[in-house]
Amino acid sequence: MNKKELPARHLSEMIQCRTVSRSDDSHIPEILIFHSLLEKLYPQVHKKLEKKIIAGASLLYFWKGKSPNPSDSIVLMGHMDTVGEGNSDWTHKPFSGELQKGQHGLLDGRVWGRGALDCKANVCAVLEAAEGLLAEDFVPQVDVYLSFGHNEEVYGNGAVEIVKYLEGKGIHPAFVLDEGGAIVSGVLPGLKKPCAMIGVTEKGVANFRFTARSTGGHASTPPQKTPIGILSAFAAGIEKRYPFPVSMPDPILDLFKKVGPEMEGPLRFIFSHAGFFTPLFKAALPKMGGNTRAMVTTTCAFTQMSGSDKPNVLPEKAEMIANVRIGLSDSLSSVKKALEKRAGPYGIEVECIMGFEPSPVSDTGTDYYKRMEKLIASCYPNAKAAPYIMLASSDARHFTKISSQVFRFSPFALTAKQLSSIHAADENIHVDSLIRGVHFYRDLVYNTLPGS
């Protein structure tokens, strides 16, 4: 077997190990099976690194470096759990880990299955890099921690407890890298060059419950307004016009300025001078919807609704849940106030049932960020690295408590279709991209120096 194919074959085995996250942590036995698989696939890591199991199933590996200063340490992150297969039709079975050869063999083929991108590819690439370096008896210049959570997909406590453990030992890492942006094309209109999106912060996240009440009764004599009708009218109003401000925070301006010179036509000048054209962007971007709107405002997605348990009975209480992603110009408090103001005329109760504030913004002027740019240029010469606000949430937000340099970047080239497969059907990664990711992490560990 070609040794270059090993990362793909190992990722395939990881995908075949079901680790679907559940909020009650009842999936821990499945995660522990995954631990055993990692021991088999990466013997050097498990022989030479100190391993700790935290919060029942999260993993933290410690790789002692030459520097005596624990504050020089770096953390490479990922998570072992996945979401389920969902209700969509898969053309490749979700937990088969199918290896599909390309025109020239497996190296230009793909690995298919749940977790291929989110986030077992990161776990695989990090461990492949570590295994190779350890086989060469390499000793890093700084302490290296490999942190893999077991319940990231359900906002679990794995990463929280890892941070508590590190903080308790007085460890404040100089650099943390978690999953996040990737090398993608078509990020913005007029930008032909692939863009390596390095998340320097992430939006906050919250779940809000909205409750409407009535006296109930028989469905044959409904009142003029039913609880579900009231909630539906409220939701339609929110979707028609968000009650949140549009803003152009610094990471978005930096992104536009960075990619501006790579654009074509008049957009080159407009994006290169994004600060001057801020009013234009604030007016135009929200109307584009999708990722573009999400970059510049808090978003609110209604995801669940419940009412009566019988079709002919009016509910005394109906509830609706919304998942809110909080922009940098907002906070949990400001979002709740805005939703309460819009819910007031409907007589709807508003409750925040879970929430995290937007994360602090990491500095792009540091040696760590510049090194990432150089590594990206080495692995993907055609890509342009740029900072951005991560729209989804990650375990990285917990590490901002102990480190000021927390970034979110997955070193893989992805198509728009592959991006849309995350949490959806036919998740997959190109083998060549996975291998480049291994080289990225290997070079990152190899070249990190104390005090960078």
ROSE-207167 format. One record per residue (C-alpha): x, y, z. Coordinates in Angstrom, 1 decimal. Example, Ala and Ser with C-alpha at 12.3 -4.5 7.8 and 13.67 -1.06 7.14 Angstrom:
<atoms>
      c1      c2      c3
    12.3    -4.5     7.8
    13.7    -1.1     7.1
</atoms>
This chain:
<atoms>
      c1      c2      c3
     0.0     0.0     0.0
     1.2     3.5    -0.9
     2.2     5.3     2.4
     0.8     8.5     1.0
    -2.6     6.9     1.1
    -2.5     6.3     4.8
    -4.2     9.5     6.0
    -7.2     8.7     3.7
    -7.4     5.1     4.9
    -7.1     6.2     8.5
    -9.8     8.9     8.1
   -12.0     6.2     6.5
   -11.7     4.1     9.6
   -12.5     7.1    11.8
   -15.7     7.8     9.9
   -16.8     4.1    10.2
   -16.6     4.6    14.0
   -20.0     6.2    14.7
   -19.5     9.0    17.2
   -22.9    10.9    16.9
   -23.1    13.4    19.7
   -25.9    13.4    22.2
   -26.6    16.1    24.8
   -26.8    13.6    27.7
   -23.3    12.2    26.8
   -24.8     8.8    26.3
   -22.5     8.5    23.2
   -19.4     8.3    25.5
   -19.1     4.5    25.0
   -18.9     5.1    21.2
   -16.3     7.8    21.8
   -14.2     5.4    23.9
   -14.3     2.9    21.0
   -12.9     5.8    18.9
   -10.1     6.2    21.5
    -9.1     2.6    20.9
    -9.1     3.1    17.2
    -6.8     6.1    17.6
    -4.4     4.0    19.7
    -4.2     1.4    16.9
    -3.7     4.0    14.1
    -1.2     6.2    15.9
     1.1     4.1    18.1
     3.9     6.7    18.3
     1.5     9.3    19.7
     0.2     6.9    22.3
     3.7     5.7    23.2
     5.5     9.0    23.5
     2.9    11.6    24.5
     1.1    12.0    27.8
    -2.6    11.4    27.4
    -5.4    12.6    29.6
    -9.1    11.8    29.4
   -11.1    14.8    30.5
   -14.9    15.1    31.2
   -15.4    11.4    30.6
   -14.2    11.2    27.0
   -12.4    14.3    25.7
    -8.7    13.8    24.9
    -5.7    16.0    25.7
    -2.3    15.0    24.6
     0.9    16.7    25.9
     4.0    16.8    23.8
     6.9    18.2    25.8
     9.0    20.8    24.0
    12.4    22.3    24.6
    11.3    25.6    25.9
    11.0    25.8    29.7
     8.3    28.4    29.5
     4.7    26.8    29.4
     3.4    30.1    28.0
     5.2    29.4    24.8
     2.9    26.4    24.3
     0.5    25.9    21.3
    -2.8    24.0    21.1
    -4.0    22.2    18.0
    -7.7    21.3    18.3
   -10.5    19.3    16.7
   -13.5    17.3    17.9
   -14.3    13.6    17.7
   -18.1    13.7    17.7
   -20.3    14.3    14.7
   -24.0    15.1    14.0
   -26.2    12.3    12.8
   -26.9    11.4     9.2
   -30.1    13.5     9.0
   -33.0    12.9     6.8
   -31.4    13.6     3.4
   -30.7    11.0     0.8
   -27.0    10.0     0.7
   -25.4     8.7    -2.5
   -22.6     7.3    -0.3
   -23.5     5.7     3.0
   -23.0     8.2     5.8
   -20.8     6.0     8.0
   -19.2     3.8     5.3
   -16.0     5.9     5.1
   -16.1     5.0     1.4
   -12.8     5.6    -0.5
   -13.4     6.7    -4.0
   -10.5     6.6    -6.4
    -9.9     9.4    -8.9
    -8.6     9.2   -12.4
    -5.1     8.5   -11.2
    -5.9     6.4    -8.1
    -6.8     7.2    -4.5
    -4.5    10.2    -4.2
    -6.8    12.2    -6.4
    -9.9    10.6    -5.0
   -12.2    11.3    -2.1
   -13.2    10.1     1.4
   -17.0    10.1     2.0
   -19.0    10.1     5.1
   -20.2    11.9     8.2
   -17.2    13.7     9.8
   -15.1    13.8     6.7
   -15.0    17.5     7.1
   -16.6    18.2    10.5
   -14.3    17.5    12.1
   -12.5    14.1    11.9
   -10.4    15.4     9.0
    -8.8    17.9    11.4
    -8.2    15.2    14.1
    -6.8    12.9    11.5
    -4.4    15.5     9.9
    -3.2    16.7    13.3
    -2.4    13.1    14.5
    -0.9    12.1    11.1
     1.5    15.1    11.4
     2.4    14.2    15.1
     2.9    10.5    14.3
     5.3    11.3    11.5
     7.3    13.7    13.5
     7.5    11.4    16.5
     8.6     8.6    14.3
    11.6    10.8    13.4
    12.2    11.4    17.2
    11.5    15.1    16.6
    11.2    17.3    19.7
     9.3    20.6    19.2
    10.7    23.9    20.4
     7.6    24.6    22.5
     5.1    22.5    24.4
     2.4    21.2    22.1
    -1.1    20.2    23.2
    -3.5    18.2    21.0
    -7.1    18.8    22.2
   -10.0    16.8    20.9
   -13.4    17.3    22.4
   -16.1    14.7    22.6
   -19.3    16.8    22.6
   -18.7    20.0    20.6
   -21.8    19.4    18.4
   -24.1    19.7    21.4
   -22.4    22.7    23.1
   -21.0    20.2    25.6
   -18.4    20.5    28.4
   -15.4    18.7    27.0
   -13.5    21.8    25.9
   -14.7    23.7    28.9
   -13.1    21.1    31.2
    -9.9    21.0    29.2
    -9.6    24.8    29.6
   -10.2    24.4    33.3
    -7.5    21.8    33.5
    -4.9    23.9    31.6
    -5.8    27.0    33.6
    -5.4    25.1    36.8
    -1.9    24.2    35.8
    -1.2    27.9    35.0
    -0.9    27.3    31.3
    -1.8    30.2    29.0
    -1.0    29.0    25.4
     0.6    31.5    23.1
    -1.4    30.1    20.1
    -4.5    28.0    19.7
    -5.8    26.6    16.3
    -9.2    25.0    16.0
   -11.4    24.1    13.0
   -12.9    27.0    11.1
   -12.5    28.6     7.7
   -11.0    26.7     4.8
    -9.6    27.4     1.3
   -12.7    28.3    -0.7
   -13.6    29.9    -4.0
   -16.3    32.4    -4.7
   -16.2    33.9    -1.3
   -17.2    37.3    -2.7
   -18.4    38.5    -6.1
   -15.6    39.4    -8.4
   -13.0    37.4    -6.5
   -11.6    34.6    -8.7
    -8.7    33.6    -6.5
    -9.3    31.0    -3.8
    -9.4    32.5    -0.3
    -8.0    31.0     2.8
   -10.4    32.2     5.5
    -8.7    32.4     8.9
   -11.3    32.9    11.6
   -10.0    35.6    14.0
   -13.2    35.5    16.1
   -16.6    33.8    16.0
   -20.1    35.1    16.4
   -21.9    34.4    19.6
   -24.7    31.8    19.7
   -27.9    31.6    21.7
   -31.1    29.6    21.7
   -34.3    31.6    22.5
   -37.6    30.1    23.5
   -40.8    32.1    22.5
   -44.1    31.1    24.3
   -47.6    32.1    23.4
   -50.5    31.1    25.7
   -54.3    30.8    25.4
   -57.2    29.1    27.2
   -57.1    26.1    24.9
   -60.4    24.5    23.9
   -61.8    22.6    21.0
   -60.5    23.2    17.5
   -64.0    23.6    16.1
   -64.4    27.0    17.8
   -61.0    28.6    17.5
   -60.4    32.2    18.7
   -59.4    34.8    16.2
   -55.7    34.3    17.1
   -54.3    31.0    18.2
   -50.9    30.5    19.9
   -49.4    28.9    16.9
   -50.8    31.7    14.6
   -49.4    34.3    16.9
   -45.9    32.7    17.0
   -46.0    32.3    13.2
   -46.9    36.0    12.6
   -44.1    37.0    15.0
   -41.6    34.8    13.2
   -42.6    36.0     9.8
   -42.1    39.6    11.0
   -38.6    38.8    12.2
   -37.6    37.1     9.0
   -39.0    40.0     6.9
   -36.9    42.6     8.9
   -34.3    41.7    11.5
   -34.4    43.9    14.6
   -30.6    43.9    14.8
   -28.1    46.6    13.5
   -26.0    46.1    10.4
   -22.3    46.7    11.1
   -18.9    46.4     9.5
   -16.6    45.2    12.2
   -12.8    45.4    11.7
   -12.4    41.7    10.7
   -14.8    42.2     7.8
   -13.1    45.5     6.7
    -9.7    43.7     6.9
   -11.1    40.8     4.8
   -12.3    43.2     2.1
    -9.1    45.2     2.1
    -7.0    42.0     1.9
    -8.9    40.5    -1.1
    -9.6    43.8    -2.8
    -6.4    43.8    -4.9
    -7.3    40.3    -6.2
   -10.7    41.4    -7.6
   -11.6    42.4   -11.1
   -13.1    45.6   -12.5
   -14.5    48.4   -10.3
   -14.9    46.0    -7.3
   -11.1    46.1    -6.9
   -11.1    49.7    -6.0
   -14.3    49.5    -3.9
   -13.1    46.5    -1.8
    -9.6    47.8    -1.5
   -11.0    51.0     0.1
   -13.7    49.3     2.2
   -13.5    51.8     5.0
   -14.5    54.6     2.7
   -17.4    52.6     1.2
   -18.7    51.3     4.5
   -22.2    52.9     4.0
   -22.5    51.2     0.6
   -21.6    47.8     2.1
   -24.0    48.2     5.0
   -26.8    48.9     2.6
   -26.0    46.3     0.0
   -24.7    43.2     1.9
   -27.8    42.4     4.0
   -29.9    42.2     0.8
   -27.7    39.4    -0.6
   -28.8    37.0     2.1
   -26.9    33.8     3.1
   -23.3    34.1     4.2
   -23.0    37.7     3.0
   -25.8    38.9     5.3
   -24.6    36.8     8.2
   -21.2    38.5     8.0
   -22.7    41.9     8.9
   -25.6    41.3    11.2
   -27.0    39.0    13.9
   -29.1    36.3    12.4
   -32.2    34.5    13.8
   -33.3    31.1    12.5
   -36.5    29.6    13.8
   -35.9    25.9    14.0
   -38.5    24.2    16.3
   -42.2    24.6    17.2
   -44.5    22.7    19.4
   -48.2    23.0    20.4
   -51.1    20.7    21.1
   -50.5    16.9    21.1
   -53.9    16.3    19.3
   -55.0    17.8    15.9
   -58.4    18.8    17.2
   -57.4    20.5    20.5
   -56.2    24.1    20.7
   -52.9    24.4    22.7
   -53.0    26.2    26.0
   -49.3    26.9    25.3
   -47.3    26.9    22.1
   -43.5    27.3    21.9
   -41.0    28.1    19.3
   -37.2    27.9    19.4
   -34.8    30.2    17.4
   -31.1    29.7    17.0
   -29.5    33.2    17.0
   -25.9    33.9    15.8
   -24.8    37.1    17.5
   -22.7    39.6    15.5
   -19.8    41.5    17.0
   -21.8    44.7    17.5
   -24.4    42.8    19.5
   -24.5    40.9    22.8
   -26.8    38.5    24.5
   -28.4    41.4    26.4
   -29.0    43.6    23.3
   -30.4    40.7    21.3
   -32.8    39.7    24.0
   -34.0    43.3    24.3
   -34.5    43.6    20.6
   -36.5    40.3    20.5
   -38.6    41.3    23.5
   -39.5    44.6    21.9
   -40.8    42.9    18.8
   -42.5    40.1    20.8
   -44.3    42.5    23.2
   -47.2    43.5    20.9
   -47.9    39.8    20.4
   -48.0    39.0    24.1
   -45.1    36.5    23.6
   -42.8    35.5    26.4
   -39.0    35.5    25.5
   -36.5    33.3    27.3
   -32.8    32.8    26.5
   -32.2    29.1    27.3
   -28.5    28.9    26.2
   -26.0    31.5    25.1
   -22.4    32.6    24.5
   -21.2    36.1    23.7
   -19.2    36.8    20.5
   -15.5    35.9    21.0
   -12.7    38.4    21.3
   -10.9    39.2    18.1
    -7.4    37.8    17.8
    -4.6    40.0    16.4
    -3.5    39.5    12.8
    -0.3    41.4    13.3
     1.4    38.6    15.3
     4.1    36.2    14.2
     1.7    33.3    14.6
    -0.8    34.8    12.1
     2.0    35.6     9.7
     3.3    32.1    10.0
    -0.1    30.7     9.1
    -0.1    32.9     6.0
     3.3    31.5     4.9
     2.2    27.9     5.6
    -0.9    28.4     3.6
     1.1    29.9     0.7
     3.4    26.9     0.8
     0.5    24.3     0.8
    -1.8    26.3    -1.5
     0.2    28.7    -3.6
    -2.8    30.1    -5.4
    -4.8    31.0    -2.3
    -5.0    34.4    -0.7
    -5.1    34.3     3.1
    -7.5    36.7     4.8
    -9.1    37.1     8.3
   -12.8    36.6     8.7
   -15.6    36.2    11.4
   -16.5    32.6    11.8
   -20.3    32.4    11.4
   -20.7    29.1    13.1
   -19.5    28.2    16.6
   -16.6    26.1    17.8
   -14.9    24.9    20.9
   -12.3    27.5    20.3
   -14.4    30.1    22.1
   -13.7    28.5    25.4
    -9.9    28.8    24.9
   -10.2    32.6    24.6
   -10.3    32.5    28.4
    -6.7    31.4    28.6
    -5.2    32.7    25.3
    -5.3    35.9    23.3
    -4.3    34.2    20.1
    -7.1    31.9    19.1
    -7.7    31.1    15.4
   -10.1    29.0    13.5
    -8.8    27.5    10.3
    -9.0    24.1     8.6
    -6.2    23.7     6.1
    -8.3    22.0     3.4
    -9.4    23.2     0.0
   -13.2    22.9    -0.3
   -15.7    23.5    -3.1
   -19.0    25.2    -2.4
   -20.7    21.9    -2.7
   -18.4    20.3    -0.1
   -19.1    23.2     2.2
   -22.8    22.7     1.9
   -22.4    19.0     2.8
   -21.4    19.9     6.3
   -24.3    18.8     8.6
   -26.0    17.6     5.3
   -25.8    14.7     2.9
   -22.7    13.4     1.1
   -20.0    15.0     3.3
   -16.6    14.4     1.7
   -13.0    15.6     1.4
   -10.5    15.3    -1.4
    -7.5    13.1    -0.5
    -5.0    15.5    -1.9
    -6.5    18.2     0.3
    -6.3    16.0     3.4
    -2.6    15.3     2.7
    -1.9    19.0     2.3
    -3.6    19.5     5.7
    -1.2    17.0     7.2
     1.8    19.0     5.8
     0.3    22.2     7.1
     0.1    20.9    10.7
     3.5    19.2    10.4
     5.2    22.4     9.3
     3.3    24.4    11.9
     4.7    22.3    14.7
     8.1    22.0    13.2
     8.6    25.7    12.7
     7.1    27.1    15.9
     9.7    28.9    18.0
     9.5    30.2    21.6
     8.3    33.8    21.9
     6.9    33.9    18.3
</atoms>
